[in-house]
Amino acid sequence: MTGGPVPLAEVTRSGLTECVHYGHVVVADPDGRILHAVGDPHVRTYMRSAAKPIQAMAVVRSGAADAFALTDPELAVICSSHYGEPFHVRAVQGILSKIGLSFADLRCGRATSLNPAYALRLARQGINPAPQFNDCSGKHAGMLAACVHNGYSLDDYLDPGHPLQRENRRNMAAVGGLPEEEIGLGVDGCSAPVFALPLAAMARAYARLAVPATLPPELGATVPRIWRAMTAHPEMIAGTGGFCTELMRHTAGKLLGKLGAEGIYCIAVRPQGVAIALKIADGHSRAIPPVALRALEELAVLKPPERAGLAHFVAPQNVNDVGRVVGEIRPSFRLP
């Protein structure tokens, strides 16, 4: 099915549907075949932070990960949209120390935690926004590691014409199965180049992460290490209680899930060798967990213990200001 966005999730309050989140969901295989779709699988949008595992390929492929003895938690934080918790900050600092740089060399901008509760805690402690708390600081540390290893300039590492950014775009094209010129470029929230491509190409890219033998050998060789790092250390990918973290924690290495800003989510499903990509049209991330889990249920991916561990994401509670449950956020679609 193609067309405009369709209802994916509804928010209820006291028995009444108060809000509907529209969007698109597509399931594809490594060859780019669309297996299931609701909405428009060809809608073109920015991949945002869901591209981070693919951007991390340059760090591994260049030899930087080996040269600087990056640990799996450090490689995981390179792929993350982290909450800026102490263990995230230590991992970012560890990468920078190994390459002879500091937080001051990050060009991602000053920020506080993505997690509102932790951001409030930092504010109460008088801790100001800083680059290390930026959810993209790990990605930037990884980019700097590749630059140092390759002898590239550092001050302009975010320029789209920089050798590292050109490599990232080439890698995105190769993994997504598109000509490089069809990968649009924008400016991400952290000022790095961000990729625009059809949602179906995002799904294909993640399906090829699930089946790395379908990638060019030099890129496919990077996937086992990236997959292991992310799934063995899911706490690094989001943080305490985060959906990415809990999804991978409860599925023991068979799924790789990654959030992108403005309602993007991608999941590589290793057992079936397919992937899901979704876009919430209004960009609201609260709809992502129930929509993602409905798609996984439709594909019969989750086992009973996995479903039990993720149950609170299936239809998250709508809670008012005094902690009273007044409704829920529930999925409202089925895959054809």
C-alpha positions in Angstrom: 0.0 0.0 0.0 1.3 3.5 -0.8 -0.1 6.9 -0.2 -0.1 9.4 2.6 0.5 8.7 6.3 -1.9 6.4 8.0 -3.0 6.1 11.7 -0.4 4.2 13.6 -1.1 4.9 17.3 -3.8 6.6 19.3 -3.6 8.3 22.7 -6.6 7.8 25.0 -7.8 9.7 28.0 -10.6 8.5 30.2 -11.9 6.2 27.5 -11.8 8.7 24.6 -9.3 8.8 21.8 -7.7 12.2 22.2 -4.9 12.1 19.7 -3.9 10.1 16.7 -0.3 9.7 15.5 0.0 9.1 11.7 3.0 7.7 9.9 4.5 5.0 7.8 5.9 1.5 8.4 7.9 -0.7 6.0 9.4 -4.1 6.2 12.1 -5.0 3.7 14.7 -7.6 3.0 18.4 -7.2 2.0 17.6 -7.1 -1.7 15.2 -4.2 -1.1 12.0 -6.2 -1.6 9.2 -4.6 0.3 7.5 -7.4 2.3 5.0 -5.3 4.2 4.0 -1.6 4.2 1.5 0.7 5.6 1.5 4.4 4.5 4.1 5.2 2.0 7.2 3.1 2.0 8.9 5.5 -0.4 8.5 8.6 1.7 11.8 10.4 1.7 13.0 11.8 5.0 16.1 12.2 7.1 17.4 9.1 8.8 18.8 11.1 11.7 20.5 9.1 14.4 19.3 5.8 13.1 22.2 6.1 10.7 24.8 5.9 13.5 25.6 2.2 13.2 26.4 2.8 9.5 28.4 5.9 10.3 30.4 3.8 12.8 31.5 1.6 9.9 34.2 4.1 9.0 35.6 3.9 12.5 36.0 0.2 12.3 36.9 -0.1 8.6 39.7 2.6 8.9 41.4 0.6 11.6 40.9 3.3 14.2 38.9 1.0 16.4 41.8 -1.4 16.6 44.6 1.2 16.6 43.1 2.9 19.7 41.9 -0.3 21.3 38.4 0.9 21.5 36.3 -1.3 23.8 32.9 -2.7 23.0 31.2 -0.1 25.3 33.1 2.6 23.6 32.1 1.4 20.1 28.6 1.1 21.4 28.5 4.7 22.6 29.7 5.8 19.1 26.5 4.3 17.8 24.3 5.8 20.5 21.9 8.5 21.2 22.8 8.3 24.9 21.3 10.0 28.0 24.6 11.5 29.2 24.6 9.3 32.3 28.0 8.9 34.1 28.9 5.6 32.2 28.1 7.3 28.9 30.3 10.3 29.7 33.2 8.0 30.9 33.0 6.0 27.6 33.2 9.2 25.5 36.0 10.5 27.6 37.8 7.2 27.2 37.7 7.5 23.4 38.9 11.1 23.5 41.7 10.3 25.9 42.9 7.5 23.7 43.2 9.8 20.7 44.7 12.7 22.6 41.7 15.0 22.5 39.1 16.3 25.0 35.5 17.3 25.3 36.5 20.7 24.0 37.3 19.2 20.6 33.7 18.0 20.1 31.6 20.1 17.7 28.3 18.6 18.6 27.1 21.5 20.8 26.3 21.9 24.4 23.3 20.0 25.6 21.7 18.3 28.6 20.3 14.8 28.8 17.7 13.5 26.5 16.0 11.9 29.5 13.9 14.6 31.1 14.3 13.1 34.6 18.0 12.9 34.4 18.2 16.4 32.8 16.3 17.7 35.8 18.7 16.0 38.1 21.7 17.6 36.4 20.0 21.0 36.6 19.3 20.6 40.3 23.0 19.7 40.8 23.9 22.9 39.0 25.5 21.1 36.1 25.2 23.1 33.0 24.7 21.8 29.4 28.0 20.6 27.9 29.2 18.6 24.9 29.7 15.4 26.8 26.0 15.3 27.7 25.0 15.7 24.0 23.4 12.5 22.9 25.6 12.6 19.8 28.9 13.1 21.6 29.8 9.4 21.2 29.3 9.6 17.4 31.5 12.7 17.3 34.2 11.1 19.4 34.2 8.2 16.9 34.4 10.5 13.9 37.4 12.3 15.6 39.1 8.9 16.2 38.8 8.0 12.5 40.1 11.5 11.6 43.1 11.2 13.9 43.9 7.7 12.7 43.7 8.7 9.0 45.5 12.0 9.5 42.5 14.1 8.5 42.0 17.6 9.6 39.9 18.0 12.8 38.5 21.5 12.8 36.3 20.9 9.8 35.4 17.3 10.4 31.7 18.1 10.1 32.0 19.7 6.6 30.1 17.5 4.0 33.2 17.8 1.8 35.5 16.4 4.5 37.1 13.0 3.6 35.4 11.3 6.5 32.0 12.7 5.7 32.4 11.7 2.0 33.2 8.2 3.2 30.1 8.2 5.4 27.9 9.1 2.5 29.4 6.4 0.3 28.9 3.9 3.0 25.3 4.9 3.4 24.7 4.6 -0.3 26.3 1.1 -0.4 24.4 -0.1 2.6 21.1 1.4 1.5 21.4 0.2 -2.1 21.2 3.6 -3.7 23.4 5.7 -5.9 25.4 8.1 -3.8 23.9 11.1 -5.6 20.5 10.0 -4.3 21.5 10.3 -0.7 20.4 13.8 0.3 22.4 15.8 2.8 21.2 18.1 5.5 22.5 19.4 8.8 21.7 17.3 11.9 20.9 18.6 15.4 24.5 18.0 16.3 25.7 19.8 13.1 27.0 16.6 11.4 25.7 15.8 7.9 22.4 13.9 8.0 21.2 11.6 5.3 17.8 11.8 3.4 16.6 8.7 1.7 13.4 6.7 1.2 12.1 4.8 4.3 12.3 1.6 2.3 16.0 2.2 1.8 16.5 2.6 5.5 14.8 -0.8 6.0 17.0 -2.3 3.4 20.1 -0.9 5.1 19.1 -2.5 8.4 18.2 -5.7 6.7 21.7 -5.9 5.4 23.1 -5.3 8.9 21.1 -8.4 9.8 22.6 -10.3 6.9 26.1 -8.7 6.5 27.1 -11.2 3.7 24.8 -9.1 1.4 27.1 -6.1 1.9 30.3 -5.3 0.1 33.0 -7.3 1.9 34.9 -4.4 3.3 31.6 -3.1 4.9 30.2 -6.4 5.9 33.4 -7.2 7.8 32.6 -4.3 10.2 29.1 -5.4 11.1 29.8 -8.3 13.6 31.8 -6.0 15.8 29.2 -3.2 15.7 26.4 -5.6 16.2 28.2 -7.2 19.2 29.0 -3.9 20.8 25.5 -2.6 20.5 23.6 -5.7 21.6 26.1 -6.7 24.4 26.0 -3.2 25.8 22.5 -1.9 25.2 22.8 0.4 28.2 25.2 2.5 26.1 22.7 3.0 23.2 20.1 5.0 25.1 20.3 4.7 28.8 18.4 3.7 31.9 14.9 2.7 30.9 15.3 3.8 27.3 13.5 1.9 24.5 16.6 1.1 22.5 18.3 -0.2 25.6 15.4 -2.4 26.8 14.6 -3.7 23.3 18.1 -5.1 22.8 18.5 -6.1 26.5 15.4 -8.4 26.3 16.1 -9.9 22.9 19.6 -11.2 23.5 21.4 -10.1 20.3 18.7 -11.0 17.8 17.5 -7.5 17.2 19.4 -4.2 16.6 17.2 -1.2 17.2 18.1 2.5 16.8 16.1 5.7 17.3 16.3 8.7 15.0 15.0 12.1 15.9 11.6 13.3 14.6 9.9 9.9 14.8 12.4 7.6 13.0 13.1 4.0 14.2 14.9 1.1 12.5 15.1 -2.5 13.7 17.3 -5.2 12.1 15.8 -8.6 12.7 18.6 -11.2 12.5 16.7 -14.5 12.6 14.4 -13.5 9.7 17.0 -11.5 7.9 14.6 -8.5 7.5 14.2 -5.1 8.9 11.6 -2.6 10.0 11.7 1.2 9.4 9.1 3.5 10.7 8.4 7.2 10.6 5.9 9.0 13.0 4.7 11.8 10.8 4.5 14.4 13.5 7.9 13.4 14.9 6.6 12.5 18.4 8.8 9.8 19.9 6.1 8.6 22.4 4.4 6.6 19.6 7.6 4.8 18.6 7.6 1.9 21.1 4.0 0.7 20.6 4.3 1.0 16.9 7.7 -0.8 16.7 6.4 -3.6 19.0 3.2 -4.0 17.0 5.3 -4.5 13.9 7.5 -7.0 15.6 4.4 -8.9 16.9 3.0 -8.9 13.4 6.2 -10.6 12.2 6.1 -13.1 15.0 9.6 -12.1 16.1 9.2 -12.0 19.9 9.1 -15.0 22.2 6.9 -14.9 25.3 9.7 -14.0 27.8 10.8 -11.2 25.4 7.2 -9.9 25.2 7.0 -10.0 29.0 10.1 -8.0 29.4 8.9 -5.3 27.0 5.2 -5.4 28.1 5.3 -1.8 29.5 6.2 -0.5 26.0 3.3 -2.2 24.2 0.7 0.3 25.3 2.5 2.9 27.5 0.4 4.5 30.2 -0.8 8.1 29.7 -0.1 9.5 33.2 -1.2 12.9 34.4 0.7 15.4 36.6 -0.2 13.7 39.9 0.8 10.2 38.6 -2.7 9.0 37.9 -3.1 6.7 34.9 -5.7 8.3 32.6 -5.2 6.4 29.4 -2.7 4.7 27.2 -0.8 5.0 23.9 -1.7 2.0 21.8 -1.0 0.9 18.3 -3.8 1.1 15.8 -2.5 -0.6 12.6 -1.8 -4.1 11.3 0.7 -5.1 8.6 -0.9 -6.3 5.4 
